[in-house]
């Protein structure tokens, strides 16, 4: 029985057992990573780990709190990053005020534009109606002019010529050009007559000139 137990113990024991090195502890029993040991994880050598250990164990961690404070250069970088990504309360309030002012300005400008357009709406409707009536009148006059020219062409050819024939259409176009020329000449003569009449009319004498005379 004793032989069997001793044999089982020898079989369970490896021929070459691995013995891990002891962890390094400070006098207070806190683990201290060894920077000279290649097996020490790099993250245990970072300032964040040291700050964590100091926050948990205090002076027992063996960490010098003065070494946890950032250098002047790091402090300037942190302050610049904070100003860039985390603006101060006054800057945020100023930005919000500026945004509100801009939104108010745009709203007032939009309201003014709407009021101006609404004020012009009756005038625009009246102008549109006038343009519509003028176009309608123009179409009516053009139809009357066409009918008159066709009647003159019938008088010239009689009823022997088809209105769709090239000779008939050519005569109608010739009569149209002739009437347009006559209307243009008449308009020019009327304008010249009005200018001559205005030149002959004496200028009105003001009250000051009468007193001076």
The 8 nearest C-alpha neighbors of each residue, nearest first, counted from 0:
[[1, 3, 2, 4, 5, 6, 7, 8],
 [0, 2, 4, 3, 5, 6, 7, 8],
 [3, 1, 5, 0, 4, 6, 7, 8],
 [4, 2, 6, 0, 1, 5, 7, 8],
 [5, 3, 7, 1, 6, 2, 8, 0],
 [4, 6, 8, 2, 7, 3, 1, 9],
 [5, 7, 3, 9, 4, 8, 2, 10],
 [8, 6, 10, 4, 9, 5, 11, 3],
 [7, 9, 5, 11, 6, 10, 12, 4],
 [8, 10, 6, 12, 7, 11, 5, 13],
 [9, 11, 7, 8, 12, 6, 13, 5],
 [12, 10, 8, 9, 7, 13, 6, 14],
 [11, 13, 9, 10, 8, 14, 16, 15],
 [14, 12, 15, 16, 11, 10, 9, 17],
 [13, 15, 16, 12, 10, 9, 11, 17],
 [16, 14, 13, 17, 12, 18, 11, 9],
 [15, 17, 13, 14, 18, 12, 19, 11],
 [18, 16, 19, 15, 13, 20, 14, 12],
 [17, 19, 16, 20, 21, 15, 13, 22],
 [20, 18, 17, 21, 22, 16, 38, 23],
 [19, 21, 18, 22, 23, 17, 38, 36],
 [22, 20, 23, 19, 24, 18, 30, 31],
 [23, 21, 24, 20, 30, 31, 32, 19],
 [22, 24, 31, 30, 21, 25, 32, 33],
 [25, 23, 30, 29, 28, 31, 22, 26],
 [24, 26, 28, 27, 29, 31, 30, 23],
 [25, 27, 28, 24, 29, 59, 61, 60],
 [28, 26, 25, 59, 29, 24, 60, 61],
 [27, 29, 24, 25, 26, 30, 59, 60],
 [30, 28, 24, 25, 27, 60, 31, 59],
 [29, 31, 24, 23, 25, 32, 28, 22],
 [30, 32, 24, 23, 33, 29, 25, 60],
 [33, 31, 34, 39, 43, 30, 23, 44],
 [32, 34, 36, 35, 31, 39, 23, 44],
 [35, 33, 36, 32, 39, 44, 37, 41],
 [36, 34, 33, 37, 39, 38, 32, 44],
 [35, 37, 33, 38, 34, 39, 32, 40],
 [38, 36, 39, 35, 34, 40, 33, 41],
 [37, 39, 36, 40, 33, 41, 35, 34],
 [38, 40, 37, 36, 41, 33, 32, 34],
 [41, 39, 42, 43, 38, 44, 37, 32],
 [40, 42, 44, 43, 39, 45, 34, 38],
 [41, 43, 45, 44, 40, 48, 47, 39],
 [44, 42, 41, 48, 40, 45, 32, 39],
 [43, 45, 41, 42, 46, 34, 48, 32],
 [44, 46, 42, 47, 48, 43, 49, 41],
 [47, 45, 49, 48, 50, 67, 44, 43],
 [46, 48, 50, 45, 49, 51, 42, 43],
 [49, 47, 51, 50, 46, 43, 45, 52],
 [48, 50, 46, 52, 51, 47, 53, 62],
 [49, 51, 53, 47, 48, 52, 54, 46],
 [52, 50, 48, 54, 49, 53, 47, 55],
 [51, 53, 49, 55, 54, 50, 56, 60],
 [54, 52, 57, 50, 56, 55, 51, 60],
 [53, 55, 51, 52, 57, 56, 50, 49],
 [54, 56, 52, 53, 57, 51, 60, 50],
 [57, 55, 53, 60, 59, 52, 54, 58],
 [56, 58, 53, 59, 54, 60, 55, 52],
 [57, 59, 60, 61, 56, 53, 62, 63],
 [60, 58, 57, 61, 56, 27, 29, 25],
 [61, 59, 58, 56, 62, 53, 57, 29],
 [60, 62, 59, 58, 63, 25, 53, 31],
 [63, 61, 60, 53, 64, 49, 58, 52],
 [62, 64, 65, 66, 61, 67, 58, 53],
 [65, 63, 67, 66, 62, 68, 53, 50],
 [64, 66, 67, 63, 68, 62, 69, 70],
 [67, 65, 64, 68, 63, 69, 62, 46],
 [66, 68, 64, 65, 69, 46, 50, 63],
 [67, 69, 66, 65, 70, 64, 74, 71],
 [70, 68, 73, 74, 67, 71, 66, 72],
 [69, 71, 73, 72, 74, 68, 75, 66],
 [72, 70, 74, 73, 75, 69, 76, 68],
 [71, 73, 75, 74, 70, 76, 69, 77],
 [74, 72, 76, 70, 75, 71, 69, 77],
 [73, 75, 71, 77, 72, 76, 69, 70],
 [76, 74, 78, 72, 77, 73, 79, 71],
 [75, 77, 73, 79, 74, 78, 80, 72],
 [78, 76, 74, 80, 75, 79, 81, 73],
 [77, 79, 81, 75, 80, 76, 74, 82],
 [80, 78, 76, 82, 81, 77, 75, 83],
 [81, 79, 83, 77, 78, 82, 84, 76],
 [80, 82, 78, 85, 84, 83, 79, 77],
 [83, 81, 79, 86, 85, 80, 84, 78],
 [84, 82, 80, 81, 85, 79, 86, 78],
 [85, 83, 81, 82, 80, 86, 79, 87],
 [84, 86, 81, 82, 83, 87, 80, 88],
 [87, 85, 82, 90, 84, 91, 83, 88],
 [86, 88, 90, 89, 91, 85, 82, 92],
 [87, 89, 91, 90, 92, 86, 93, 85],
 [90, 88, 92, 91, 87, 93, 86, 94],
 [89, 91, 93, 87, 92, 88, 86, 94],
 [92, 90, 94, 88, 89, 93, 95, 87],
 [91, 93, 89, 95, 94, 90, 96, 88],
 [94, 92, 90, 96, 91, 95, 89, 97],
 [93, 95, 91, 97, 92, 96, 90, 98],
 [96, 94, 98, 92, 97, 93, 91, 99],
 [97, 95, 93, 99, 98, 94, 92, 100],
 [96, 98, 100, 94, 95, 99, 93, 101],
 [99, 97, 95, 101, 96, 100, 94, 102],
 [98, 100, 102, 96, 101, 97, 103, 95],
 [101, 99, 97, 103, 98, 102, 104, 96],
 [100, 102, 104, 98, 103, 99, 97, 105],
 [103, 101, 99, 105, 104, 100, 106, 98],
 [104, 102, 106, 100, 101, 105, 99, 107],
 [105, 103, 101, 107, 106, 102, 100, 108],
 [104, 106, 108, 102, 103, 107, 109, 101],
 [105, 107, 103, 109, 108, 104, 102, 110],
 [108, 106, 110, 104, 109, 105, 103, 111],
 [107, 109, 105, 111, 106, 110, 104, 112],
 [110, 108, 106, 112, 107, 111, 105, 113],
 [109, 111, 107, 113, 112, 108, 114, 106],
 [112, 110, 114, 108, 109, 113, 115, 107],
 [111, 113, 109, 115, 110, 114, 116, 108],
 [112, 114, 110, 116, 115, 111, 117, 109],
 [115, 113, 117, 111, 116, 112, 118, 110],
 [116, 114, 118, 112, 113, 117, 111, 119],
 [115, 117, 119, 113, 118, 114, 120, 112],
 [116, 118, 120, 114, 119, 115, 113, 121],
 [119, 117, 115, 116, 120, 114, 121, 122],
 [120, 118, 116, 122, 117, 121, 123, 115],
 [119, 121, 117, 123, 122, 118, 116, 124],
 [122, 120, 124, 123, 119, 125, 118, 117],
 [121, 123, 125, 119, 124, 120, 126, 118],
 [124, 122, 120, 126, 125, 121, 119, 127],
 [123, 125, 127, 121, 122, 126, 120, 128],
 [124, 126, 122, 128, 123, 127, 121, 129],
 [127, 125, 129, 123, 128, 124, 130, 122],
 [128, 126, 124, 130, 129, 125, 123, 131],
 [127, 129, 131, 125, 126, 130, 132, 124],
 [130, 128, 126, 132, 131, 127, 133, 125],
 [131, 129, 133, 127, 132, 128, 134, 126],
 [130, 132, 128, 134, 129, 133, 127, 135],
 [131, 133, 135, 129, 130, 134, 136, 128],
 [134, 132, 130, 136, 135, 131, 129, 137],
 [135, 133, 137, 131, 136, 132, 130, 138],
 [134, 136, 132, 138, 133, 137, 131, 139],
 [137, 135, 139, 133, 134, 138, 132, 140],
 [136, 138, 134, 140, 139, 135, 133, 141],
 [139, 137, 141, 135, 136, 140, 134, 142],
 [138, 140, 136, 142, 137, 141, 135, 143],
 [141, 139, 143, 137, 142, 138, 144, 136],
 [140, 142, 144, 138, 143, 139, 145, 137],
 [141, 143, 145, 139, 144, 140, 146, 138],
 [144, 142, 140, 146, 145, 141, 147, 139],
 [143, 145, 141, 147, 142, 146, 140, 148],
 [146, 144, 142, 148, 143, 147, 141, 149],
 [145, 147, 143, 149, 144, 148, 142, 150],
 [148, 146, 150, 144, 145, 149, 143, 151],
 [149, 147, 151, 145, 150, 146, 171, 144],
 [148, 150, 152, 146, 147, 151, 145, 153],
 [151, 149, 153, 147, 148, 152, 146, 154],
 [152, 150, 154, 148, 153, 149, 155, 147],
 [153, 151, 155, 149, 154, 150, 156, 148],
 [154, 152, 157, 150, 156, 155, 151, 149],
 [153, 155, 151, 157, 152, 156, 150, 158],
 [154, 156, 152, 153, 157, 151, 150, 170],
 [157, 155, 153, 154, 152, 160, 158, 159],
 [158, 156, 153, 154, 159, 155, 160, 152],
 [157, 159, 160, 153, 156, 161, 154, 162],
 [158, 160, 157, 156, 161, 153, 162, 155],
 [161, 159, 158, 156, 162, 157, 167, 164],
 [160, 162, 163, 164, 159, 167, 158, 166],
 [163, 161, 164, 167, 160, 168, 149, 153],
 [164, 162, 161, 165, 168, 167, 166, 160],
 [163, 165, 161, 167, 166, 162, 168, 160],
 [166, 164, 168, 167, 169, 163, 162, 170],
 [167, 165, 169, 164, 168, 170, 160, 163],
 [166, 168, 170, 164, 169, 165, 162, 171],
 [169, 167, 171, 165, 170, 166, 172, 164],
 [168, 170, 166, 172, 171, 167, 165, 173],
 [171, 169, 173, 167, 172, 168, 174, 166],
 [170, 172, 168, 174, 173, 169, 148, 175],
 [173, 171, 175, 169, 170, 174, 176, 168],
 [172, 174, 170, 176, 175, 171, 169, 177],
 [173, 175, 177, 171, 172, 176, 170, 178],
 [176, 174, 172, 178, 173, 177, 179, 171],
 [177, 175, 179, 173, 174, 178, 180, 172],
 [176, 178, 174, 180, 175, 179, 173, 181],
 [179, 177, 181, 175, 180, 176, 182, 174],
 [180, 178, 182, 176, 181, 177, 183, 175],
 [179, 181, 183, 177, 178, 182, 176, 184],
 [180, 182, 178, 184, 179, 183, 185, 177],
 [183, 181, 185, 179, 184, 180, 178, 186],
 [182, 184, 180, 186, 181, 185, 179, 187],
 [185, 183, 181, 187, 186, 182, 180, 188],
 [184, 186, 182, 188, 187, 183, 181, 189],
 [185, 187, 183, 189, 184, 188, 182, 190],
 [186, 188, 184, 190, 185, 189, 191, 183],
 [189, 187, 185, 191, 190, 186, 192, 184],
 [190, 188, 192, 186, 187, 191, 193, 185],
 [189, 191, 187, 193, 188, 192, 186, 194],
 [190, 192, 194, 188, 193, 189, 195, 187],
 [191, 193, 189, 195, 190, 194, 188, 196],
 [194, 192, 196, 190, 191, 195, 189, 197],
 [193, 195, 191, 197, 196, 192, 198, 190],
 [196, 194, 198, 192, 197, 193, 191, 199],
 [195, 197, 193, 199, 198, 194, 192, 200],
 [196, 198, 194, 200, 195, 199, 193, 201],
 [197, 199, 195, 196, 200, 194, 201, 193],
 [200, 198, 196, 197, 201, 195, 194, 202],
 [199, 201, 197, 198, 196, 202, 195, 203],
 [202, 200, 199, 203, 198, 197, 204, 196],
 [201, 203, 204, 200, 199, 198, 205, 197],
 [204, 202, 201, 205, 200, 206, 208, 209],
 [203, 205, 202, 208, 206, 209, 207, 201],
 [204, 206, 208, 207, 203, 209, 210, 202],
 [207, 205, 209, 208, 210, 204, 211, 203],
 [208, 206, 210, 209, 205, 211, 204, 212],
 [207, 209, 211, 205, 206, 210, 212, 204],
 [210, 208, 206, 212, 207, 211, 205, 204],
 [211, 209, 207, 212, 208, 206, 205, 204],
 [210, 212, 208, 209, 207, 206, 205, 204],
 [211, 209, 210, 208, 207, 206, 204, 205]]
